[in-house]
Each structure stands twice: as structure tokens, then as C-alpha cells.
């Protein structure tokens, strides 16, 4: 992102290279905050309502007060307009705010720090087929509150550093013998043409309430792909016909190799392609409807 680009900081638009946050901010000192990332195509936010609902959930679960999650959409539109963007990704984070010293116990009534920025991304026309990627499988060593989209992502970063060292793009995390999620995606498997994705509130391997995980289940119904939500064992991951990951940046993508071993034909399979096409149609439909509504 160019330094001259405008970012949102606590209700104001400022140049990125001029934005300043207190050194006492709890996000900086403790990773005490939450975030969202919304993909925009032609000025339309993909699954914006789901993102706002998840942000509200994260704020509630962390007890961060003073920011209305429904402002996500208006801040995003403000950033897109200010930076002349239509196809972009918008990142927004809310920390508990700044105190006057470093104390684990938050002071009463802190004012949250709200920071957001937009970066250019490819238009919908560039999404012609699902992305293909490699992944490794590792034990999930992170905390158990994965339903909170926290900015404290050291565990995820370490998993991705390990993936990068192995020549992979993602790390699928396993806890108690069950598949959870990727370091920055939701995961699913396909066996015999049936899509299976882990439950979000499973105590064995809790996962984030992924917006594209929600959409891929809708896409399965549209595309006629049988689907179910249940625990996925690690051996089911390693013997799957297809392994899929979902995220706002890529909709749904195919994992072609796990720990160096090919998955199926080592390319995006029929279920992945059908789901990707259905999700892309949905984005195109929502863009058309938004344009028609003015």
C-alpha cells in the first residue's frame, strides 16, 4: 500500500505514513483486539453482513466496547471512495484502546482504537478458476478461542513460517485427531463427491466462523454437491479425493498437495470447480443487483 494512500484512524482519514497510534495501545502491547477483512468487487462487499455479524461477535466475546460493528461497511465505502478503488480488500481492526502504562488488567472504560485501510485487488473478471495451493498438516498449538477473530496471530504466523519453509502456502491444523482450520483459511474435504466441513463450535477442534465457509455450503446446495457438517478425522484429510480451503481473498481453493503428497489428481477437482463457479456467480449476481439498485 503506498504511503500516500488514505487510511481510517479513529474517525479520520489520514495518509498512511502519517497515521500514529499510541505506544500504550493494548493492540500493540498485548494483541488485545479483533479484526475483519472484506473483499470488494466493483464496490460491492462480499458477504458484508456476515463480516459485520462476526465482528460484533468478536467484540462481544472480548468485551471490547465503544465501536458499532455495523460501521464496517460505511468505513469501507469511505476508504474506497477516498482512494479511488472499486476492486479492493478492506482490513479493519479494533483494539481495546490505550492506557497510560503497560498493565495486563485493562483500565475501566478505555476508548477503542479503530484502524482500517484498503488495498487494490484483482477484479472479478480475473477470477476464472480456483486457485491451487500446497499445504502442510501440523498440530494446532494455538489457544482454544478460535471463534474470536483476534489480531493476536503469532500462532498462525509460526504455522505459516513452517509452511513456507516446506515450500507450501498454507498449514492445516489438527487438534485431538480432528481437522480444525488452516492458519488463514477454513478447510473442508471431499470424499466420493460429498463435501464435509468441520463444525464451528466443536470443542475438540473449534474453528473461526468463516464467511466463505458459510458461502461454500450455500454453493454446495446450488451446485448439487452433497454436503454435511461434522468432525473430520485427520486420516480423512489425508485420504480425501479433494481438500478445499475457503477465504475472502480466494473464495474457495484446491489443496493439491499435503505434506508433499498429491491430493487426488494434484489439481482442482470437480467439486472445487463447481463450488468456485457457484460462488463466483453469486458475487456477480450481487454486483449486478447493487448496480441496479443504484
Secondary structure by P-SEA (a helix, b strand, c coil): ccccbbbbccccccccccbbbbccccccccccccbbbbbbccccccaaaaaaaaaaaaaaaaccccccccaaaaaaaaaaaaacccbbbbbbbbccccccccccccccbbbbbbbbbbbbbbccccccbbbbbccccccccccccccccccccaaaaaaaaaaaaacccbbbbbccccccccccbbbbbbcccbbbbbbcccccccccccaaaaaaaaaaaaacbbbbbccccaaaaaaccbbbbbcccccbbbbccccccccccccccaaaaaaaaaaaaaaaaaaaaaaaac
